[in-house]
């Protein structure tokens, strides 16, 4: 599902601290990853109700991205689908989401949240040490000053999500 919208997933591998000592907010980099995943994952046809449905990125819990994620989504298209951002306070609102970032504010409920999403083709993303081990599809963690991707291939397969080899080549694979 490649498109005209490619903010550059490799940019997320940049150091969080730049050469000039300036610090880049880790959530600016992670927002780039979240939006880029739409280009590197294929959803089953039934994940969309019609050919004109938007591609929906959701954030569950406290939004750590501020306005950054909204800015990256605004006016963008993936394939022939407009990108749309929704903020959720309850997992029951997740129907229609294609990518769901589950905030660390929901840490104590990860297992219950992920269990409730079991039947849906949602690419779930977190950024805590145990997210993929709890059943999440992708985790964005900081390692040596860089944002790194972990992918739970079993969780992705269970959700009928096909992840491109390009993304798999950048990720640490967790089974």
N, C-alpha and C positions, 0 to 999 in steps of 0.2 A: 504494500500500500504506500509506495513512494509518491511524493507530491512536490508541488512548488514550494512547500513550507519545510525547510530543513535548517533549523537554527544551528546545527552542528553538534552532534552528540559528542564528538571527540573534544570539543571545547570544554566539556565538563571534566575532562581529565586534567585540565590545567591546574596549576598550583593555586590554592586558595590565597596564599600570600604572594603578591607580585614582586618582581625584582626591586622595585622602588620602596618596598616595605609597606605598600598600600595593601589593605586587606579587602578581599572581595567577600561579600556575604555568601556563606555556603548555600543559602537558600536561593540566591540569584543563579548559581550554577545548577543547583538541583531543579529549579524551575525549567531551565533549558533542557535538562534530561527528561522531565515529565512530559513536556510538549514534544520532544523528539521521539519518544517511544511510539507515538502514533504512526510514524513513518517506518518503523522497524518491526511491527507486530501486525499479523493478519487475524482478523476476527471472523468467526463463522457468519455466513449471510444472515442467519436468524438474529444476530446481535443488533440488527437494524430493522425497523418496522417497514421502512420504505427506502427507495433509492435516494430520496431527498432529505432523509433525516440527518441532523447534524451529528458530528463526532463530539461526544460529551466527555470533558475532563472534569472530575469532581474532587473536592477536598472535604474529607470528613473530619470534624473536630476543629480545633484552633488552626487557623490558616497561618502557617509560618512564612509564607511567601510575600505577604504584604501585597502591594500592587504589581509586583514583578510578574507573576504568573498571568494575571489578567492582561497585562501589557503584551505578553508574548502570544496570547490567544486572540486578542482583538483583531478582527478582520482577516484572520488566517484561514486557509483551506487545506484539508488533507484529502487528496484524491479529488473528488467532486463534492466533498462534504465540508460545510462551514464548521470551524471549531467553536465550541461553546464551553464556558466555565460555569460550574455550579458549586456553591458551598453548602455542605450538609451538616446538620447537627445530629442526625439520627441515621443509622444504616438503612432503615426502612425506606429512606428517600433515594436509595442508590439505584433503583430501577432506571434503566436508560443510560447509566454511566458506562463508559467504555474503559476509561482509565480512572482509577480511584486512588488518590493519595490519602492514606490513613495517617493522620497526624500523631505524633508522639503523645499528645494529650489524651489519646485513646488507648494508650499502652496496656492498661489493666484489662481492657475489653478486647484485645486483638483476637484471641481465640474464638470468642463468641461472635465477633463481627465477621471474621473470615469464614466461620462455620455457616453463618446466615447467607453468605454469598456463594456458597458451594455450587449451586445449580446455575449460576450466571456466568457468562463469558466476560468477566471483568478483569482487566489487568491491574491487580492491586499492587501498590507501592508503599513502602514504609521507609523509615530511616533510623531504626533502632537495631541493636545487635541481634535480637532474636526474631525479627520480623519474618524472614524466610523460613526459619525453623518452626514457626507457628503456623505456616501454611500460606504465607504471602507469596506472590509471584516474583516481585523484585524488591531489592533493598538498595538504598543509596547511603553509603557510609563513608566516613572520612578516614583515610589511611595515608599517613605520611603527608598530610596537607593536601591531599587530592580526593575528589569525590570518586568513589569506585562503585561499580554495579555488581550486585549478586543476583543471580537468577535461579529460582527454584523450578527446574524443568518439569518435575512431576506435577507441581501445582499448575503450571502453564498448560500442560497436556490435558489435565483433568478439566480445564476450562475451555478446551478446544481452541487454544490460542497458538498460532504458529509464529515463532520468533525467528527473525532473519539471522542468517549465519554471520552477517556483519555485526549485529548486536551481540550475538553469542561469543564472537571473537574478542569483544571488549570486556566481557563479564567473567566473574568468577562463578562457575556453575556449581550449584548446590542441589543434591538429589534427595 
